[in-house]
Amino acid sequence: MSSSASAGKMGTPQITFFCICAVIVLGTLTASASLGPAGLTLWAIAIVLFVIPNMMIISELGTTYPAEGGIYDWIRRAFGKRMSTRAIYLYWVSNGIWMAANFILLTGVIADTFWPGMPLWVQLPLVIGFIWLTVAIINHQVEIGIGITVTGALFKIIIIGTAGIGGMVYAFHHGIATPFTAESLIPSSSSSGIGFFSAIIYNITGFELVACMGSVLKNPARTMPRAILYSSLAVVGLYIFGSLGIMMALPLDHINLVSGVTDAIRPLFGDNSPIVLIITVLFMLCIVGDQVTWSMAPSRAAAEAAREGCLPAIVGKWHPKYNTPCGASTTLGWVGTAVSILYTCFAAGDNADAFWSAFSFSSTCIISSYLLFYPAFIKLRLSDPGTSRPYRMPGGAVTAWVCTLLCVSFIAVAIVLFVFPDILSGTVNWRHSGPIVIGMIFILAVGEVIIRRSEQRHAATLTASLQETPQ
């Protein structure tokens, strides 16, 4: 359980920056830009049909049921303990996979900057080192983790602002690298990189992470809706601005998933410019901040599930001094290490391929849990109408149903496109899709075994304790 001493450390500014750091993933900014001008149209669609409904759902749930478990607590109230454990297991363990993807990206940036052509076998020890650095940070004082997320958000604003402005200045002097026409703004299944639309949807999930911080939020009923509104506006604006800058500076076929952000500012400042080096270093620090944010909050939710006997006891271990979920975060470290080794072995010798493959796998796991999260909202509206709702989605039951169905539909589309990115053009690349499908089956099967055994052990412990109690 969390410490009461840490209560009330995050007000509206901290929550806003936490959400910005959690939601903005610099590695997927280039995936968004890879959609070309059609991506702007897809962004507009996503804002209206996903961002706004998602924002209202999270605000209502987060203010109505402020608890340490966040998404775990909401699904448990709606569908029971086992179903909520399945969701939080996916939500939590997938961050070990995402940790590997994030640091594959980081070592790719390091290689691109300081050692072009660095082989993957040299990058692997760096990836593993960053994983355990992240675990050490999460296991330390919660104030350090919060400070890193705030700093990471500020760095992201600087980086995206520089990429956006730099790309536009370059386009002003040298012309726009990516042509913008009325036809290019219309998405189609044959558009280059249309599979990256899944990245846009993923880019605007994660706002619910802050609800997992429960006890460290100041007056969540008041601060959370404001922070989610502010951060949603900031995130969408920054993503679109950064994508525009990259498209202005680079042709679509020159956008690299790993180095695209720094590539966008090189034409303006020069390859050896100190500004490029500074932005690259900030980019690296942001990746560490990403992982701290994405591991810190779900680990608390997983620890809460373990406390209730739904996950192994080791996952529910808290640091005796800092009261951080060290059991859950350390387990993530081992998962990330194993995945890093596997993906380094199976990647086709290319860092971008390794990143996108690991990212697609982890993202599929993470957003699969949303297929329970959004229905939990409508279920609680129906089964628990008497609970006071400090923030209530306007529009009554009709709006609630429409928003839920829209969010579930977008998540389903994202899952399909992550697993089968070329399916809209009628093809399936099993080299990409096969490992994800097999990995998902493996993750789900292992999770089911872990959950059921944990429940059995918890029940046996309770029975033994009752038998030992004097009558």
C-alpha positions in Angstrom: 0.0 0.0 0.0 1.1 3.5 -0.5 2.3 5.9 2.1 0.1 8.5 3.5 3.1 10.6 3.8 3.2 11.0 0.1 -0.4 12.2 -0.1 -1.1 15.4 -2.0 2.2 15.8 -3.8 0.7 16.3 -7.3 -1.5 19.3 -8.0 -2.9 20.5 -11.4 0.6 21.5 -12.8 2.2 18.3 -11.8 -0.7 16.1 -13.1 -0.7 18.1 -16.3 3.1 17.5 -16.9 2.7 13.9 -15.8 0.1 13.3 -18.5 2.2 15.1 -21.1 5.2 13.0 -20.3 3.2 9.8 -20.2 1.2 10.4 -23.4 3.8 12.0 -25.7 6.1 9.4 -27.0 8.8 10.9 -29.2 9.5 7.7 -30.9 5.9 7.6 -32.3 6.0 11.2 -33.5 7.9 10.0 -36.6 5.3 7.3 -37.2 2.6 10.0 -37.1 4.6 12.1 -39.6 5.1 9.0 -41.8 1.4 9.2 -42.6 2.1 12.4 -44.6 -0.5 15.1 -45.0 -3.3 12.5 -44.7 -2.2 12.1 -41.1 -3.5 15.6 -40.4 -7.0 14.5 -41.5 -6.7 11.4 -39.4 -5.7 13.5 -36.4 -8.8 15.7 -36.8 -11.0 12.6 -36.9 -9.2 11.1 -33.8 -9.6 14.4 -31.9 -13.4 14.6 -32.4 -14.2 10.9 -32.2 -11.6 9.6 -29.6 -9.8 12.3 -27.7 -12.9 14.2 -26.5 -14.8 11.0 -25.5 -11.7 9.5 -23.8 -11.1 12.7 -21.9 -14.6 12.8 -20.5 -14.6 9.1 -19.5 -11.3 9.3 -17.7 -12.4 12.5 -15.9 -15.6 11.0 -14.6 -14.1 7.7 -13.5 -11.0 9.3 -12.0 -13.0 11.8 -9.9 -15.8 9.3 -8.9 -13.5 6.5 -7.9 -10.1 8.0 -6.9 -8.0 5.1 -5.8 -4.5 3.8 -5.9 -5.4 1.1 -8.4 -6.9 3.4 -11.1 -7.9 1.3 -14.0 -7.7 -1.8 -11.9 -10.1 -0.4 -9.3 -12.6 0.7 -12.0 -12.8 -2.6 -13.8 -12.9 -4.5 -10.5 -16.0 -2.5 -9.5 -17.6 -3.1 -12.8 -16.7 -6.7 -13.7 -15.2 -8.3 -10.6 -11.7 -9.0 -9.3 -10.6 -11.7 -11.9 -11.5 -9.6 -14.9 -9.8 -6.5 -13.5 -6.7 -8.5 -12.8 -6.6 -9.7 -16.4 -6.7 -6.1 -17.6 -4.1 -4.8 -15.2 -1.8 -7.8 -15.9 -1.8 -6.8 -19.6 -1.5 -3.1 -18.7 1.4 -3.7 -16.3 3.4 -6.5 -17.9 3.3 -4.9 -21.4 5.3 -2.1 -20.0 8.2 -4.5 -19.6 7.9 -5.0 -23.4 7.5 -1.3 -23.9 10.6 -0.7 -21.8 12.6 -2.8 -24.2 11.2 -1.0 -27.2 11.9 2.4 -25.6 15.5 1.6 -24.9 16.1 0.0 -28.3 15.0 3.4 -29.6 17.4 5.2 -27.2 20.4 3.1 -28.2 19.5 3.7 -31.8 19.7 7.4 -31.2 23.0 7.0 -29.4 24.4 5.0 -32.2 23.1 7.4 -34.9 24.8 10.3 -33.0 28.0 8.9 -31.6 28.6 5.6 -33.5 26.9 5.2 -36.8 26.6 1.5 -37.7 26.8 0.3 -34.1 25.9 -3.4 -34.3 22.9 -4.6 -32.3 25.0 -6.9 -30.1 26.8 -3.8 -28.9 23.6 -1.9 -28.3 22.1 -4.8 -26.2 24.1 -4.2 -23.0 23.2 -0.5 -23.2 19.5 -1.4 -23.5 19.7 -3.6 -20.4 21.7 -1.0 -18.5 19.0 1.6 -19.1 16.3 -0.8 -18.1 17.8 -1.4 -14.7 18.5 2.3 -14.3 14.8 2.9 -14.7 13.9 0.3 -12.2 16.3 1.9 -9.7 14.7 5.3 -10.2 11.1 3.9 -9.8 12.2 2.0 -6.6 13.5 5.2 -5.0 11.5 8.1 -3.6 8.2 8.9 -5.4 9.3 12.6 -5.5 12.2 11.6 -7.8 9.8 9.9 -10.2 7.4 12.8 -10.2 10.3 15.2 -10.8 11.6 13.2 -13.8 8.1 13.2 -15.4 7.8 17.0 -15.0 11.3 17.5 -16.4 10.6 15.0 -19.2 7.5 16.9 -20.2 9.4 20.2 -20.4 12.1 18.6 -22.5 9.5 17.1 -24.9 7.9 20.6 -25.4 11.4 22.0 -26.2 12.2 19.1 -28.6 8.9 19.2 -30.5 8.9 22.9 -30.6 12.4 22.9 -32.1 11.6 20.2 -34.6 8.4 22.1 -35.6 9.9 25.5 -35.9 13.1 24.1 -37.5 11.2 22.2 -40.1 9.1 25.3 -41.0 12.1 27.6 -41.2 13.8 25.1 -43.5 10.7 24.8 -45.7 10.6 28.7 -45.9 14.2 28.8 -47.3 14.3 25.6 -49.3 10.7 24.6 -50.0 8.5 22.0 -48.4 10.0 18.5 -48.6 6.6 16.8 -48.5 4.0 18.2 -51.0 0.7 19.3 -49.5 -2.2 18.9 -51.9 -6.0 18.5 -51.5 -5.6 14.9 -52.7 -2.7 14.2 -50.2 -5.0 15.2 -47.3 -7.4 12.4 -48.0 -6.6 9.1 -46.3 -6.8 5.9 -48.3 -6.0 2.3 -47.7 -3.2 2.5 -50.3 -1.6 5.5 -48.6 2.1 5.0 -47.6 2.3 4.0 -44.0 -1.5 3.9 -43.3 -0.7 1.2 -40.8 0.8 3.9 -38.6 -2.7 5.2 -37.9 -2.5 2.8 -34.9 0.3 5.0 -33.6 -2.0 8.1 -33.7 -4.5 6.2 -31.5 -1.8 5.0 -29.2 -0.4 8.5 -29.0 -3.5 9.8 -27.4 -4.0 7.1 -24.8 -2.4 7.0 -21.4 -4.2 9.9 -19.6 -5.7 7.4 -17.2 -2.2 6.6 -15.9 -2.3 9.4 -13.5 -5.4 7.9 -11.7 -3.1 5.0 -10.7 -1.2 7.5 -8.5 -4.3 7.8 -6.2 -2.9 8.8 -2.9 -0.3 11.3 -4.2 -2.9 13.5 -6.0 -4.1 16.7 -4.4 -7.9 16.9 -4.4 -8.4 14.7 -7.5 -12.0 15.7 -7.9 -10.9 19.2 -8.7 -7.5 18.9 -10.2 -7.8 15.8 -12.4 -10.5 17.1 -14.9 -8.5 20.4 -15.3 -5.2 18.6 -15.8 -6.6 16.1 -18.3 -8.2 19.0 -20.3 -5.0 21.0 -20.3 -2.7 18.1 -21.1 -5.1 16.8 -23.9 -4.9 20.1 -25.6 -1.1 20.3 -25.2 -0.5 16.8 -26.4 -2.6 17.0 -29.5 -1.2 20.4 -30.4 2.4 19.3 -29.9 2.0 16.1 -31.9 0.5 17.9 -34.9 3.0 20.7 -34.7 5.9 18.3 -34.5 4.6 16.1 -37.3 4.2 19.2 -39.5 7.8 20.2 -38.9 9.2 16.8 -39.8 7.1 16.7 -43.0 8.3 20.2 -43.9 12.0 19.2 -43.6 12.0 15.6 -44.8 10.4 13.7 -47.7 8.2 10.8 -46.5 10.6 8.2 -47.7 13.4 9.8 -45.7 11.6 9.7 -42.3 13.3 7.2 -40.0 11.3 5.8 -37.1 14.3 6.0 -34.8 16.1 9.2 -35.8 13.3 11.1 -37.5 13.1 13.9 -34.8 16.8 14.7 -34.9 16.9 14.3 -38.7 14.3 17.0 -39.0 16.5 19.7 -37.4 19.8 18.6 -39.0 19.1 20.4 -42.3 18.5 23.7 -40.5 21.4 23.7 -38.1 23.9 21.3 -39.7 25.0 17.8 -38.7 27.6 18.9 -36.2 25.7 21.8 -34.7 25.7 22.0 -30.9 21.9 22.6 -31.1 21.5 19.2 -32.8 23.6 17.6 -30.1 21.7 19.3 -27.3 18.3 18.2 -28.8 19.7 14.7 -29.2 20.7 14.5 -25.5 17.3 15.9 -24.4 15.7 13.3 -26.6 17.6 10.6 -24.8 16.6 11.9 -21.4 12.9 12.1 -22.5 13.0 8.4 -23.4 14.1 7.6 -19.8 11.4 9.9 -18.5 8.8 8.0 -20.7 9.7 4.8 -19.2 9.7 6.0 -15.6 6.2 7.4 -16.1 4.9 4.3 -17.9 6.4 1.9 -15.3 5.7 3.8 -12.1 1.9 4.1 -12.4 1.0 0.6 -13.6 3.4 -0.9 -11.1 1.4 0.7 -8.3 -1.8 -0.8 -9.8 -0.2 -4.2 -10.1 1.0 -4.0 -6.5 -2.6 -3.2 -5.5 -3.8 -6.3 -7.3 -1.1 -8.4 -5.7 -2.2 -7.1 -2.3 -5.7 -8.5 -2.9 -4.2 -11.9 -3.8 -4.8 -11.6 -7.5 -1.1 -11.6 -8.6 1.9 -13.2 -7.0 3.0 -11.9 -3.6 6.4 -10.8 -4.9 4.6 -8.3 -7.2 3.0 -6.7 -4.2 6.2 -6.1 -2.3 6.7 -2.4 -1.3 10.1 -0.8 -0.5 10.5 -0.7 3.3 12.0 2.8 3.2 10.6 4.6 0.2 7.2 2.8 0.0 7.4 2.3 -3.7 6.2 -0.8 -5.6 9.6 -2.4 -5.9 8.3 -5.9 -6.5 6.2 -4.9 -9.5 8.9 -2.7 -11.0 11.7 -5.2 -10.5 9.6 -7.8 -12.3 9.1 -5.4 -15.2 12.9 -5.1 -15.3 13.3 -8.8 -15.8 10.6 -8.9 -18.5 12.2 -6.0 -20.3 15.6 -7.7 -20.2 14.2 -10.9 -21.6 12.3 -9.1 -24.4 15.4 -7.0 -25.3 17.4 -10.1 -25.8 14.7 -11.8 -27.9 14.0 -8.9 -30.2 17.7 -8.1 -30.6 18.2 -11.8 -31.8 15.2 -11.8 -34.1 15.4 -8.3 -35.6 16.5 -8.2 -39.2 19.6 -6.3 -38.4 17.9 -3.0 -38.3 17.2 -0.9 -35.2 14.1 0.7 -36.6 12.6 -2.8 -37.3 13.4 -3.9 -33.8 11.8 -0.8 -32.3 8.6 -0.9 -34.3 8.2 -4.7 -33.8 8.7 -4.4 -30.0 6.6 -1.2 -29.9 3.7 -2.9 -31.8 3.8 -5.9 -29.5 3.8 -3.8 -26.3 1.2 -1.4 -27.6 -1.1 -4.3 -28.6 -0.9 -5.6 -25.0 -1.4 -2.2 -23.4 -4.5 -1.1 -25.4 -6.1 -4.6 -25.3 -6.8 -3.8 -21.6 -8.8 -0.8 -22.8 -11.4 -3.2 -24.2 -12.4 -3.8 -20.6 -11.7 -0.2 -19.4 -14.2 1.6 -21.5 -17.1 -0.9 -21.0 -16.4 -0.6 -17.2 -17.4 3.1 -17.5 -20.8 2.4 -18.9 -21.3 -0.6 -16.5 -20.7 1.6 -13.5 -23.1 4.2 -14.8 -25.8 1.5 -14.8 -24.8 -0.5 -11.7 -23.7 2.3 -9.4 -25.9 5.3 -10.2 -26.0 6.4 -6.5 -22.3 7.3 -6.1 -21.6 11.0 -6.2 -19.9 12.0 -9.4 -18.0 15.3 -9.0 -17.5 15.4 -12.7 -20.3 13.9 -14.9 -20.1 13.6 -18.6 -22.7 15.9 -20.1 -25.5 14.5 -22.3 -26.9 11.7 -20.2 -27.0 8.0 -21.0 -27.0 8.5 -24.8 -23.7 10.4 -24.8 -22.2 7.9 -22.4 -23.1 5.0 -24.7 -21.9 6.8 -27.8 -18.6 7.8 -26.2 -18.0 4.2 -25.0 -18.7 2.7 -28.4 -16.5 5.2 -30.2 -13.5 4.6 -27.8 -13.9 0.8 -28.1 -14.1 1.0 -31.9 -10.9 3.1 -32.1 -9.0 0.7 -29.8 -10.1 -2.3 -31.9 -8.9 -0.6 -35.1 -5.6 0.2 -33.4 -5.1 -3.4 -32.3 -5.8 -4.7 -35.8 -3.4 -2.2 -37.4 -0.6 -2.9 -34.9 -0.8 -6.6 -35.6 -1.5 -6.4 -39.3 -0.3 -2.9 -40.5 -0.8 -3.8 -44.2 -4.2 -5.4 -43.9 -6.0 -2.4 -45.5 -4.0 -3.0 -48.7 -5.0 -6.7 -48.6 -1.6 -8.1 -47.5 -0.2 -9.6 -44.3 3.5 -9.6 -43.4 3.7 -12.6 -41.2 7.4 -11.8 -40.3 6.0 -8.8 -38.5 2.5 -10.2 -37.4 3.5 -13.7 -36.5 5.7 -12.9 -33.5 3.0 -10.5 -32.2 0.2 -13.0 -32.5 2.3 -15.8 -30.9 3.5 -13.3 -28.2 0.0 -12.3 -27.3 -1.2 -15.9 -27.0 1.8 -16.6 -24.8 1.3 -13.5 -22.6 -2.4 -14.2 -22.2 -1.9 -17.9 -21.4 0.9 -17.2 -18.8 -1.3 -14.5 -17.3 -4.2 -16.8 -16.9 -2.0 -19.4 -15.1 -0.5 -16.7 -12.8 -3.8 -15.2 -11.9 -5.5 -18.5 -11.1 -2.6 -19.8 -9.0 -2.3 -16.5 -7.2 -6.0 -16.7 -6.3 -5.7 -20.3 -5.1 -2.7 -19.4 -2.9 -4.5 -16.4 -1.5 -7.6 -18.5 -0.7 -5.5 -21.2 0.9 -3.7 -18.6 3.0 -7.0 -17.1 4.2 -8.4 -20.6 5.0 -5.3 -21.5 7.0 -5.5 -18.2 8.9 -9.1 -18.7 9.8 -8.4 -22.2 11.0 -5.6 -20.9 13.2 -7.9 -18.2 14.7 -9.1 -19.3 18.2 -12.8 -19.9 18.3 
